[in-house]
Amino acid sequence: MEYSGFRRSLCSVFADGFTASPPPTNDCELSDHSSDSGTTYTSSSDQESSVSDCESSVSSGDGRRQGLEAALVKLGEGDRVYDLIKKRFLASLGLLGAHVSVSAINRNSHSGFTGQARLNAFRVYLKAVEDKCGGNANVKYGWYAPSSKDEVSKIIGHGFGHCQKIGGDFGRGVYLAPDDSPLECLNSLSADEDGLRHLLLCRVILGKPEVVLPGNSEQYHPSSQEFDSGVDRLLAPKKYIVWSTHMNTHILPEYVISFRAPACLKEFLKTQLPIRKPTSPWMPIPTLIGVLSKFLPQPSIALIIKYHKAHRDNKISRSELIQRIRRIAGDELLATIIKSFRTKIFQCSNSNCKRFLKTEAGTRLSTKVVEAV
């Protein structure tokens, strides 16, 4: 038995990422069907376990296996799926990749009655979203950062109803990072008693996503029938938002990756943030807020002020502050304001203005950042 059409060409996955592919039709053997040659790449460990993992109960020589162990199938080094996930994960970590070692990658076998039920529910909703969206359910792979190994076990065994991180600035739901952005998840990970950190690689039905601005903490479902999920931005999103109403039907946990990272991981991540001096037009954030207040409604200005204070208190990074301002104000308005401000500064010839340019040390927003995608 196999996932009919479930695995794409390894080459195309490397080129395009873990993007949409046909839904699984069975839950046993892992295959990667090459669209070019028709060759089927099968995980050897999956072949060996294809019978036992497809039964409603999984047993071992010592009797029935329980909990997380029963639900997962360990992939070995040399397995094509293992090598693909490991290589892409480490490459996506950038400089941190050299300091991280992958200890294990396990596949969710979707065994047992509840596992099969969740798998079938995912298929049903995938087909429904496909029909709604003209044949494209916009299925992606995304990383979820569990708070502990115990949460991994609860999610695999009982679904995201036991998720400890439902909600935040973007509303009530499960937040995932795209498969090429695992760094977005690492800050919230803690090591277990063995020094391991764990991430879930999940298949996610996005359908038609809507842009969700930070601060919509009470939203828990799509804003209208037109949408199915949320993203922080439409172009190259860094956050997928699956609403709490959809979290157990639109997310399918597929793999658990366990790895070791430096003990001072959070401090290490901070050192990797590039410190760049703006080379294109910029303006201090307080000045920008003053100008924006002439164009944006008061609630939006209050939200920007709140985020600016959070940045000054070291609660959010500079890049996160900028991204939030961009979402609220829009790039076109920001670029126009900043360029206009810079033109006025250069036209100013009095000594006070020159001194301002030399001594201004506040946070600055650059059009180079605004225009970057």
C-alpha positions in Angstrom: 0.0 0.0 0.0 1.2 3.5 -0.7 0.6 7.2 -0.7 -0.7 7.3 -4.3 0.9 10.5 -5.8 1.7 11.8 -2.3 5.4 12.3 -2.8 6.7 14.8 -5.4 10.1 14.5 -7.1 12.9 15.1 -4.7 14.4 17.5 -7.2 11.2 19.5 -7.5 10.9 19.7 -3.7 14.4 21.1 -3.4 13.6 23.6 -6.2 10.2 24.7 -5.0 10.0 23.6 -1.3 7.5 21.4 0.4 4.6 22.8 -1.5 1.2 21.5 -2.5 0.9 17.9 -3.7 -2.0 15.5 -4.0 -3.6 14.2 -0.8 -2.6 10.9 0.7 -4.8 8.0 -0.3 -3.2 5.6 2.3 -1.0 6.0 5.3 1.6 3.3 5.0 4.4 3.5 2.5 6.3 6.7 1.7 6.9 7.2 -1.9 8.3 10.1 -4.0 6.9 9.9 -7.6 9.2 11.6 -10.1 7.1 13.6 -12.6 10.0 13.3 -15.1 10.8 9.7 -15.2 8.0 8.0 -13.3 10.5 6.5 -10.9 9.2 5.8 -7.4 11.5 6.5 -4.5 10.4 4.5 -1.4 11.7 4.9 2.1 13.3 1.6 3.1 12.2 2.0 6.7 8.6 2.6 5.6 8.7 -0.6 3.5 9.8 -2.6 6.5 7.0 -1.2 8.6 4.2 -0.9 6.1 2.2 -3.8 7.5 2.4 -3.1 11.2 2.1 0.6 10.9 -1.2 0.3 9.0 -2.9 -1.8 11.6 -5.2 -0.2 14.1 -2.9 -1.4 16.9 0.9 -1.6 16.8 2.7 -4.3 18.8 6.3 -5.2 19.6 8.0 -8.3 21.1 7.3 -6.9 24.5 3.5 -6.5 23.9 1.5 -3.5 22.8 3.6 -0.4 22.3 2.1 2.7 23.8 1.8 6.4 23.3 4.2 8.3 21.1 6.4 5.3 20.4 3.5 3.4 18.8 2.5 6.3 16.6 5.9 7.1 15.1 8.1 5.3 12.6 11.8 6.2 12.9 13.5 7.0 9.6 17.1 6.0 9.3 20.1 7.9 7.9 20.4 7.0 4.2 16.6 7.0 3.8 15.8 9.5 1.0 13.0 11.2 3.0 15.3 11.5 6.1 18.1 12.9 4.0 15.8 15.4 2.3 14.2 16.8 5.4 17.6 16.9 7.3 19.4 18.7 4.5 16.6 21.2 3.9 16.2 21.9 7.7 19.9 22.5 8.3 20.3 24.6 5.1 17.3 26.8 6.2 19.0 27.6 9.5 21.8 29.5 7.8 24.8 30.0 10.0 23.1 28.2 12.9 23.0 25.0 10.8 26.7 24.3 11.5 25.9 24.3 15.2 22.9 22.0 15.0 22.9 18.2 14.8 19.8 16.2 13.9 19.3 13.3 16.3 16.2 11.7 14.8 13.4 12.1 12.3 10.2 10.1 12.9 7.2 9.8 10.6 3.6 9.9 12.0 2.1 6.5 11.0 -1.5 7.7 11.7 -2.0 4.3 13.3 -4.9 3.4 15.5 -8.5 4.4 15.2 -8.1 8.1 16.1 -5.0 8.4 13.9 -6.9 7.0 10.9 -9.9 9.2 11.7 -7.8 12.4 11.7 -6.1 11.3 8.5 -9.5 10.7 6.8 -10.8 14.1 8.1 -7.8 15.8 6.6 -8.6 14.2 3.2 -12.3 15.2 3.4 -11.5 18.8 4.1 -8.7 18.9 1.6 -11.2 17.8 -1.1 -13.7 20.3 0.1 -11.2 23.2 0.0 -10.1 22.0 -3.5 -13.6 22.2 -4.8 -14.1 25.6 -3.2 -10.9 27.0 -4.6 -11.2 25.7 -8.1 -9.0 22.6 -7.7 -6.1 24.1 -5.7 -6.3 23.6 -1.9 -3.0 25.5 -1.5 -1.4 22.8 0.6 2.0 23.6 2.2 4.4 22.2 4.7 4.9 24.2 7.8 6.9 23.9 11.1 5.1 23.9 14.4 7.1 24.5 17.6 5.8 22.4 20.5 6.5 23.7 24.0 7.7 20.2 25.1 8.1 16.6 24.1 4.9 15.9 26.1 3.1 18.3 23.8 4.4 16.4 20.8 2.9 13.2 22.2 -0.4 15.0 22.9 -0.7 16.5 19.4 0.3 13.2 17.7 -2.2 11.3 19.8 -5.0 13.7 20.3 -4.7 16.5 17.8 -4.1 20.3 18.2 -6.9 20.6 20.8 -4.1 20.0 23.4 -1.9 22.6 21.8 -0.5 25.0 24.4 0.1 27.9 22.0 -3.3 28.7 20.6 -3.4 32.4 20.1 -1.3 35.5 20.1 -1.0 38.8 18.3 -2.6 37.3 15.1 -5.7 35.8 16.8 -6.7 32.4 18.2 -5.2 29.6 16.2 -2.2 27.5 15.5 0.8 29.5 14.1 3.2 27.6 11.8 6.3 28.8 9.9 6.9 27.9 6.2 9.1 24.9 5.7 12.0 27.1 4.5 11.8 29.2 7.7 12.4 27.0 10.7 14.3 29.8 12.4 11.0 31.5 13.0 10.2 28.7 15.5 13.5 28.2 17.4 13.1 31.0 19.8 10.2 29.3 21.5 11.8 25.9 21.8 13.1 24.4 25.1 15.3 21.4 25.5 14.0 18.2 27.1 15.7 16.1 29.8 18.0 14.6 27.1 19.0 18.0 25.7 16.9 17.6 22.6 14.5 20.1 20.9 11.6 18.9 18.8 9.8 20.4 15.8 6.7 19.1 14.0 6.7 19.3 10.2 3.0 19.4 9.2 1.0 19.4 6.1 -1.3 22.5 6.1 -4.4 23.3 4.1 -4.2 27.0 3.5 -6.9 27.4 0.8 -7.3 31.1 0.2 -5.5 33.0 2.9 -6.2 36.5 4.2 -3.7 38.9 5.6 -4.0 39.2 9.3 -2.7 42.3 11.0 -1.1 41.9 14.5 -3.5 43.0 17.2 -6.5 41.0 16.0 -6.1 38.8 19.1 -9.8 38.0 19.3 -10.2 36.6 15.7 -10.7 32.8 15.8 -12.2 32.1 12.3 -11.9 33.4 8.8 -13.3 36.9 8.4 -15.6 35.7 5.6 -16.6 32.6 3.6 -14.1 33.7 1.0 -11.1 32.9 3.2 -9.8 29.7 4.8 -6.7 30.7 6.7 -4.4 33.6 7.6 -0.9 34.8 6.8 1.2 37.7 8.0 1.7 38.8 4.4 0.6 37.4 1.1 4.1 37.6 -0.6 6.6 35.2 1.0 4.8 34.9 4.4 6.7 34.0 7.5 3.6 32.9 9.5 0.7 30.6 8.6 -2.4 31.0 10.8 -4.8 28.1 11.0 -7.8 29.2 13.1 -8.9 27.3 16.2 -12.0 26.3 14.3 -9.9 24.5 11.7 -6.9 23.3 13.6 -7.8 19.6 13.7 -9.0 19.4 10.1 -6.6 21.6 8.2 -3.3 20.5 9.9 -1.8 17.0 9.5 1.4 16.4 11.6 3.7 14.3 9.4 7.2 14.3 10.9 8.9 14.9 14.2 12.4 16.2 13.9 14.6 16.0 17.1 17.8 17.9 17.2 20.5 19.3 19.4 21.4 23.0 19.4 23.6 25.2 21.5 22.5 25.7 25.1 22.5 29.4 24.5 20.3 29.1 21.4 18.3 32.3 22.0 21.5 34.4 22.6 23.1 32.8 19.6 20.1 33.8 17.4 20.4 37.4 18.6 24.0 37.5 17.5 23.0 36.3 14.0 20.8 39.3 13.4 22.6 41.6 10.9 23.4 45.1 12.1 23.0 47.3 9.1 23.2 51.0 8.8 20.6 52.4 6.4 22.1 53.5 3.1 18.8 54.6 1.6 16.3 57.2 2.9 15.3 56.7 6.5 13.5 58.5 9.3 13.2 58.1 13.0 10.2 56.1 14.1 8.8 58.8 16.5 8.9 61.2 13.5 7.3 58.7 11.3 4.5 58.1 13.8 3.8 61.8 13.9 3.4 62.0 10.1 1.4 58.8 9.9 -1.1 60.2 12.4 -2.2 62.6 9.6 -3.1 59.6 7.4 -4.1 56.7 9.6 -7.0 56.3 12.1 -6.2 56.7 15.8 -6.5 52.9 16.6 -3.8 52.2 14.1 -1.5 54.9 15.4 -2.0 53.6 19.0 -1.0 50.1 17.8 2.2 51.4 16.2 3.0 53.3 19.4 2.4 50.1 21.4 4.8 48.2 19.1 7.4 50.9 19.2 7.4 50.8 23.0 7.7 47.0 22.9 10.8 47.4 20.8 12.3 49.9 23.1 11.7 47.5 26.0 13.5 44.7 24.0 10.3 42.7 23.8 10.3 42.6 19.9 13.1 42.9 17.5 13.7 45.9 15.2 12.8 43.8 12.1 9.6 42.7 13.7 8.7 46.3 14.6 9.3 47.3 11.0 7.2 44.4 9.6 4.3 45.3 11.9 4.4 49.0 10.8 4.5 47.9 7.2 1.4 45.7 7.7 -0.5 48.6 9.3 0.5 51.5 7.1 1.3 49.8 3.8 4.6 50.1 1.9 3.4 52.7 -0.6 2.5 55.2 2.1 5.6 54.5 4.0 7.9 54.9 1.0 6.3 58.2 0.0 6.6 59.6 3.6 10.2 58.6 4.1 11.4 59.8 0.7 9.6 63.1 1.3 11.2 63.5 4.7 14.7 62.7 3.4 14.3 65.3 0.6 13.4 68.0 3.2 16.3 67.0 5.3 18.8 67.4 2.5 17.3 70.8 1.6 17.8 72.0 5.1 21.1 73.9 5.4 20.9 75.3 9.0 23.3 74.0 11.6 20.6 72.5 13.8 19.4 70.3 11.0 22.9 69.1 10.3 23.6 68.4 13.9 20.3 66.4 14.0 21.5 64.2 11.1 24.8 63.5 12.9 23.4 62.7 16.3 20.0 61.1 15.7 20.3 57.7 17.3 16.7 56.6 17.4 15.3 53.6 15.6 15.1 54.3 11.9 12.9 52.9 9.1 14.5 52.8 5.7 12.9 52.7 2.3 15.3 50.0 1.4 13.7 47.8 4.1 10.2 48.9 3.0 10.8 48.0 -0.6 12.5 44.7 0.2 10.3 41.7 -0.4 
